[in-house]
Every structure is written in C-alpha cells, then in structure tokens.
Amino acid sequence: MKEFSKLIYPDLSYKLTGILFTTHNELGRFCNEQQYGDAIENYFKKFNLKYEREKNLPASFEGEIKGRNKVDFLIENKIVIEIKVKRILTKEDYYQLKRYLIALNKKLGLLVNFREKYLKPKRILNSNVQA
C-alpha cells in the first residue's frame, strides 16, 4: 500500500482508468476520436466528475491563433486526458501531452490510444508542478 500512496491523485486516476477501459470494452478499437470522447463524457456525467472538454490552452507566443491547441479533457482541474486513435503512439504524442501539462500548470496527464488491442493508458508527469 505504501507504493500506491506515491501515485499522483490515486483515487481519481483509478476512477478515470476504469472509465477508459469500460469505454474501450464497449466501443472496441475502430471508432473515431470523437466517438470515444462522447462515450467518455457520458461516464463523466454519470459519475458526477467535473470536467472540461476541448479546453483551449493559453497562447504560447504573441500572435498565436486562439484555440489552436486544446486538451481533450481536463478532469477536476487536475488531470489532463489526451485521446489518440492511431496504430502506434510516437514521441510526439508524449511531447504534446507534456507541453499541454506545462501550459496548464498541471501535474498529471493520461495518454490513451484506443486503437490498441489492449488499452494501456500512459501516465505522463510534469515534474515542474508540486501535487
């Protein structure tokens, strides 16, 4: 139990991964990102989780087009969820979520690829933020 206490937001993370696995089990591997997002959003409503969908990031430089970068979900103002539907996750996917965490000053992000046969949500940490 000692290791579990080292996790960032363990209870909320556990609840979110349960929602992600349930969504994957229900929809399978070949839906589009919007469909997974809709299903996940329904579970957030069902479990009364506070969330923002497609939250705009603040501009990262002067003159940047507003709304260019959005996170798929920000849950309880703590955890960012980034949904992917692709054959293989790349380093760019990890860097994208890391950039989002830094821009929003959040500690934890979950990167999830629904195209995989077995869902494996990846926990990405922003070490610049204290939880």
PLY file of the C-alpha trace (Angstrom):
ply
format ascii 1.0
element vertex 131
property float x
property float y
property float z
element edge 130
property int vertex1
property int vertex2
end_header
0.00 0.00 0.00
2.98 2.28 0.50
3.69 2.42 -3.26
0.05 3.32 -4.02
0.37 6.40 -1.81
3.20 7.70 -4.05
0.86 7.91 -7.02
-0.40 11.32 -8.06
-4.18 11.56 -7.50
-4.56 7.76 -6.97
-8.34 7.65 -6.41
-9.21 9.92 -9.32
-6.69 8.14 -11.59
-8.22 4.78 -10.69
-11.72 6.04 -11.48
-10.59 7.55 -14.80
-8.74 4.44 -15.97
-11.85 2.41 -15.16
-13.88 4.71 -17.40
-11.29 4.43 -20.17
-11.23 0.61 -20.00
-15.04 0.44 -19.95
-15.22 2.71 -22.99
-12.67 0.58 -24.85
-14.54 -2.62 -23.98
-17.84 -1.16 -25.18
-16.71 0.53 -28.40
-13.77 -1.64 -29.44
-10.74 -0.42 -31.37
-12.08 1.11 -34.55
-14.18 4.15 -33.66
-13.02 7.71 -34.18
-11.68 10.05 -31.53
-14.97 11.98 -31.30
-16.94 8.80 -30.56
-14.58 7.80 -27.75
-14.75 11.34 -26.39
-18.57 11.28 -26.40
-18.68 7.94 -24.58
-16.11 9.08 -22.00
-18.01 12.33 -21.47
-21.21 10.36 -20.75
-19.38 8.47 -17.99
-18.05 11.72 -16.51
-21.64 12.96 -16.31
-22.85 9.64 -14.89
-20.23 9.73 -12.11
-20.61 13.49 -11.48
-17.00 14.27 -12.35
-16.18 17.90 -13.00
-14.57 18.19 -16.44
-13.88 20.48 -19.37
-13.88 19.06 -22.88
-11.63 20.51 -25.59
-10.27 23.14 -23.24
-8.28 25.81 -25.05
-4.69 26.26 -23.95
-3.31 29.72 -23.30
-1.31 31.18 -26.19
2.31 30.07 -26.08
3.58 33.08 -28.03
2.34 36.51 -29.05
0.14 36.37 -32.12
-0.70 32.68 -31.85
-4.12 31.85 -33.27
-6.57 31.45 -30.37
-7.92 27.94 -29.86
-5.23 26.22 -31.91
-4.23 23.89 -29.08
-6.87 22.11 -27.00
-6.72 19.29 -24.50
-9.32 16.57 -24.98
-10.34 16.63 -21.31
-9.33 18.36 -18.09
-10.78 16.42 -15.15
-11.45 18.00 -11.74
-8.98 20.74 -12.77
-6.22 18.19 -12.02
-5.71 15.56 -14.73
-5.43 16.05 -18.48
-6.64 13.22 -20.72
-5.40 13.09 -24.29
-7.17 10.61 -26.59
-5.46 9.09 -29.60
-6.73 6.69 -32.24
-3.67 5.57 -34.16
-1.66 2.45 -34.86
1.32 3.43 -32.71
1.93 6.27 -30.24
5.02 8.32 -31.08
7.37 10.51 -29.09
5.49 13.49 -30.48
2.33 12.29 -28.72
4.18 12.21 -25.40
5.75 15.63 -26.03
2.36 17.05 -26.99
0.81 15.99 -23.68
3.87 17.19 -21.76
3.52 20.59 -23.47
-0.16 20.69 -22.50
0.66 19.90 -18.87
3.22 22.69 -18.76
0.86 25.20 -20.44
-1.93 24.41 -17.94
0.45 24.01 -14.99
-0.93 20.52 -14.21
0.95 17.62 -12.65
-0.58 14.55 -14.35
-1.78 13.59 -17.80
-3.16 10.33 -19.18
-2.31 9.48 -22.77
-4.58 6.78 -24.15
-4.60 5.13 -27.58
-7.90 3.42 -28.29
-6.64 1.70 -31.46
-4.54 -0.76 -29.44
-5.90 -4.26 -28.88
-5.27 -3.93 -25.14
-5.70 -0.47 -23.67
-2.61 0.84 -21.86
-3.14 4.38 -20.54
0.22 6.10 -20.06
0.76 8.38 -17.08
2.76 11.47 -18.02
4.06 13.69 -15.22
5.02 17.33 -15.23
7.86 17.44 -12.71
7.72 21.26 -12.57
4.46 21.14 -10.57
4.01 20.02 -6.98
0.85 17.91 -6.46
0 1
1 2
2 3
3 4
4 5
5 6
6 7
7 8
8 9
9 10
10 11
11 12
12 13
13 14
14 15
15 16
16 17
17 18
18 19
19 20
20 21
21 22
22 23
23 24
24 25
25 26
26 27
27 28
28 29
29 30
30 31
31 32
32 33
33 34
34 35
35 36
36 37
37 38
38 39
39 40
40 41
41 42
42 43
43 44
44 45
45 46
46 47
47 48
48 49
49 50
50 51
51 52
52 53
53 54
54 55
55 56
56 57
57 58
58 59
59 60
60 61
61 62
62 63
63 64
64 65
65 66
66 67
67 68
68 69
69 70
70 71
71 72
72 73
73 74
74 75
75 76
76 77
77 78
78 79
79 80
80 81
81 82
82 83
83 84
84 85
85 86
86 87
87 88
88 89
89 90
90 91
91 92
92 93
93 94
94 95
95 96
96 97
97 98
98 99
99 100
100 101
101 102
102 103
103 104
104 105
105 106
106 107
107 108
108 109
109 110
110 111
111 112
112 113
113 114
114 115
115 116
116 117
117 118
118 119
119 120
120 121
121 122
122 123
123 124
124 125
125 126
126 127
127 128
128 129
129 130
